[in-house]
Amino acid sequence: MGARKTVGYGLNISILEDPWFPYKTSAYVVSNHQALAGQTVCSLFKETDRIWDDGILRDLFFKKDIKLIRSIQLSSSADEDFWLWNKDVATRSFWELQQKEVPVAVGCPFCVSATESAWHLFLDCLFAKSYC
């Protein structure tokens, strides 16, 4: 798999049609409840907070999907949804995308609040700091 969408606001990610799960074999939702059709990821947040609504998750998703959804860390400073490229994709694939002028996000895939760089990852990233 080459890329998946990273959840920011969740407004531009279709629950069933877009790849957004942090999973190596498939980034797509397995659950297929009819209530999910046409819905975006932001509909899975609690109305008052940017946290996952456990009631909705339990009602509409398989246990495997719930575990993956809960593993997605939501930034308190929400940002636009963006594409995250798989590091294992060949360099040629990136070159081909560049030739087609496909926009590539430069945001930090962990905290989603700053531009990705070595400096940010090792010194500024709140997500990375939480593991030190």
N, C-alpha and C positions, 0 to 999 in steps of 0.2 A: 504494500500500500504506500502511495506517495505522499499524501497530505491529509490533514483533517482540519476542521474548523475549531478554533479555540474560543471558548465561551467568554464573552465580555458582557454586553447588555443582553445577549441572547435573542435579540429582535430579528436577526437575519439568518438564523439557523433553524431549518426545518427539522423537527424531531425525528421524523421517519426517513426523510429524503437526503439529508446531508450527513457526511461522515464527521462525527464530533466526539466519539468515545475515545478515551486514551487506552486503546487496546491494540496489541500487535497484529492479531490475525484479522480483525475487522473493526472498523471504527463506526459501524452502523448499529443502530438499535435493533435488538432481536424481537422485543415485544411488539405486538401488532394490534393492540387494542384500537377499536374503531374511533374512540374519542381522541386519539393522538393524530388522526389524519388532518392535515392542514395546519397543525399547531406549531408554534415556534418554542424554542427552549425557554424563553422568558416566562412562558405560561406555567413552568414547573417551579417557579420561585414563589415564596410567600408574598402576599400582596404588600405587606408593610416593610419587609426586609429583603435584602438580596441573599437569601439562603434557600436551600432546597425545601420544598413543601413535602414533608414525609408522608402526609396523608395521600396526596396525589400520587407520589411515587409508589406507595403500597397498593393503591387501587388500580394503577394502569400498567405497571411494569413487572416483568419477571425478576426473581431475586438476583440473578446474575447482572441484569441491567441496573438494578437499584444500587448494587455494590459499586459498579463502575461510575454511575452518576454521582454518588456520594464521594467518590475519590477525586472528583473535579473540584479543585479549590477555587472558590469565587472571590475575586478581589473586591474589597470594600469600595475601592475607587473604580467603579465599572468603566469599561472602555468599549470601543467598537469590537465586534467579533472579527477575528482575522484567521487567515490560513497559517497553519504550522506545518512545515515540510519535514518529512522523515529524513533523518540524518543518513540513513542507509541508501537513499536514492542516488543513483549514479550522477556524477558531475555533468555528463552529457544531457541528462534530463533537465537540469537547471539551465544549461546553455540553450536548449530547445525552447524552454519557457521564456527565457529572456528574448529570444528572437521573435517570439509571438507577442512580446510586450505585455506579459501577464504580470500584474502588480504583486509584489511579495512584501508581506508585512515585516517590519524590522523590530517589532516589540518583543520584550522579554516573555518567553513562553511560560515562565514560572509565576511571576507576580503580576504580569500584564499591566504594569504601570510605568514602564520606562523603555527606552531603546536598548535592545540587546547589545552588549559589548562585554569584553573580558572584565573591564573595570567595574561595570555594573554588577556582573555575576559574582565576582569575588569580594567586592567592597560595599555595594549599595543594596543589592537585592534582598528584600525582607524575607522572601521565601527561602533563599539560600542561607541567610543568617539564622533562620530557625533550626537549621540542622548542625550548626557549629557550636 
